Amino acid sequence: MANSVTGRDLLDRLWQRGCAFFGTRTAIMGGAMSWVSERHLVAAISNAGGFGVIACGAMPPHLLEAEIAGTKALTNQPFGVNLITMHPQLEQLVDICVAAKVGHVVLAGGLPPKWAIERIKASGAKVICFTPALSLAKKFVRSGVDALVIEGMEAGGHIGPVSTAVLAQEILPEVREVPVFVAGGIGRGEAIAMYLELGASGVQLGTRFVCATESIAHPKFKQAFIRASARDAMPSVQLDPRFPVIPVRALQNQGTRRFMETQAEIVARFNRGEVEKDAAILEIEHFWAGALRRAVIDGDVENGSLMAGQSVGMVTREQPTAEIIEELVNQAAAALTSRLALNAVPTPQPLRA
Ligand SMILES: Cc1cc2nc3c(=O)[nH]c(=O)nc-3n(C[C@H](O)[C@H](O)[C@H](O)COP(=O)(O)O)c2cc1C
């Protein structure tokens, strides 16, 4: 008996909620990556049917305004903006998103302030937050957050301690009120199908898009990604328990070794009473902001930060964004097609005597 439902139909059904949430053809978010996720990559992802997200990072408000306008000039498809909540000018950044009628704002990098959630929602835009645990997910839902991203420790950049697979099992079955998007370690469409089947509304990928043709990342940065395998993307190490370091997953180089030395220097200055604790913590955090730009923009792959997720091993060449998304969609659809085929296997008939 022929099964008229295809894997692609099933995929469209599984991520229907995510697609409706973004107004896109696929529920693949391009995870915001500081310095990488600017107008060209963001527009390319949105034009290819995904959901591009501008990484505001440490940008001052006038640059964010220009980036939003520049992205609008390259796409008429929906895209979002990712704001880091500890940015000192968060309020102006939120106002710029509201004034530019950005449809979706992702609040990353710590607990989002209540006023920010309220101001974005009052403008009619959707608020998306990262949640590291189920308890916080429930709290975000209560405070009116429209969607959640759960990001496991396989991801590139700043990471939490729990793997994507465990977060997905803990949170997806329990949070039905809002769409939940899964991030961290996704390199192929089969994994997308798996998380959708677990209850995700979509996924967010960062590392996989770094080597997109449209990505402005320096050729040496892309080359480092293409050469690397999963085990090269390691979390940074905290030197002193008094100075917590949110681990950053990056390819190992002189920069990661220098981070250890920098921590040691800052801790020594603190011990000598030359720097306040809060200032010392900020200084340690600040190290990576400058270092990422050096690697992504200047191509200093030795001293800069090569933030990358474990899925870097699945980045094998430079490819147009549309091709990456098409490949992911085809892999997810093929995985679901084979599930349908398995289900369609006729039940064995009892042998006649
Ligand atoms: C180079 C790089 C820079 C990143 N910068 C940011 C950022 O500025 N803000 C943010 O919320 N996430 C940032 N991320 C995380 C991504 O948005 C995304 O969640 C992550 O890359 C997903 O995991 P994956 O790399 O395994 O696909 C960054 C990731 C990378 C690789």
The ligand as an SDF file (V2000), in Angstrom:
LIG
                    3D

 31 33  0  0  0  0  0  0  0  0999 V2000
   31.7620   32.4110   16.3440 C   0  0  0  0  0  0  0  0  0  0  0  0
   30.5350   32.3550   17.2130 C   0  0  0  0  0  0  0  0  0  0  0  0
   30.0430   33.5170   17.7950 C   0  0  0  0  0  0  0  0  0  0  0  0
   28.8670   33.4880   18.5750 C   0  0  0  0  0  0  0  0  0  0  0  0
   28.3760   34.6620   19.0940 N   0  0  0  0  0  0  0  0  0  0  0  0
   27.1850   34.6500   19.7550 C   0  0  0  0  0  0  0  0  0  0  0  0
   26.5890   35.8750   20.1940 C   0  0  0  0  0  0  0  0  0  0  0  0
   27.1240   36.9570   19.9830 O   0  0  0  0  0  0  0  0  0  0  0  0
   25.3880   35.8070   20.8400 N   0  0  0  0  0  0  0  0  0  0  0  0
   24.7540   34.6030   21.0650 C   0  0  0  0  0  0  0  0  0  0  0  0
   23.6740   34.6000   21.6590 O   0  0  0  0  0  0  0  0  0  0  0  0
   25.2870   33.4330   20.6500 N   0  0  0  0  0  0  0  0  0  0  0  0
   26.4710   33.4350   19.9930 C   0  0  0  0  0  0  0  0  0  0  0  0
   26.9830   32.2460   19.5010 N   0  0  0  0  0  0  0  0  0  0  0  0
   26.1620   31.0010   19.6140 C   0  0  0  0  0  0  0  0  0  0  0  0
   25.2880   30.8000   18.3540 C   0  0  0  0  0  0  0  0  0  0  0  0
   24.3130   31.7820   18.2550 O   0  0  0  0  0  0  0  0  0  0  0  0
   24.5780   29.4430   18.3420 C   0  0  0  0  0  0  0  0  0  0  0  0
   23.6660   29.3330   19.4050 O   0  0  0  0  0  0  0  0  0  0  0  0
   25.5430   28.2800   18.4210 C   0  0  0  0  0  0  0  0  0  0  0  0
   26.5780   28.4830   17.5090 O   0  0  0  0  0  0  0  0  0  0  0  0
   24.8000   26.9770   18.1440 C   0  0  0  0  0  0  0  0  0  0  0  0
   25.6370   25.8800   18.2650 O   0  0  0  0  0  0  0  0  0  0  0  0
   26.5020   25.3080   17.0450 P   0  0  0  0  0  0  0  0  0  0  0  0
   27.6800   26.2120   16.9280 O   0  0  0  0  0  0  0  0  0  0  0  0
   26.8780   23.9390   17.5300 O   0  0  0  0  0  0  0  0  0  0  0  0
   25.6430   25.3060   15.8280 O   0  0  0  0  0  0  0  0  0  0  0  0
   28.1830   32.2590   18.7610 C   0  0  0  0  0  0  0  0  0  0  0  0
   28.6920   31.0800   18.1720 C   0  0  0  0  0  0  0  0  0  0  0  0
   29.8400   31.1090   17.4030 C   0  0  0  0  0  0  0  0  0  0  0  0
   30.3390   29.8450   16.7650 C   0  0  0  0  0  0  0  0  0  0  0  0
  1  2  1  0
  2  3  1  0
  2 30  2  0
  3  4  2  0
  4  5  1  0
  4 28  1  0
  5  6  2  0
  6  7  1  0
  6 13  1  0
  7  8  2  0
  7  9  1  0
  9 10  1  0
 10 11  2  0
 10 12  1  0
 12 13  2  0
 13 14  1  0
 14 15  1  0
 14 28  1  0
 15 16  1  0
 16 17  1  0
 16 18  1  0
 18 19  1  0
 18 20  1  0
 20 21  1  0
 20 22  1  0
 22 23  1  0
 23 24  1  0
 24 25  2  0
 24 26  1  0
 24 27  1  0
 28 29  2  0
 29 30  1  0
 30 31  1  0
M  END
$$$$
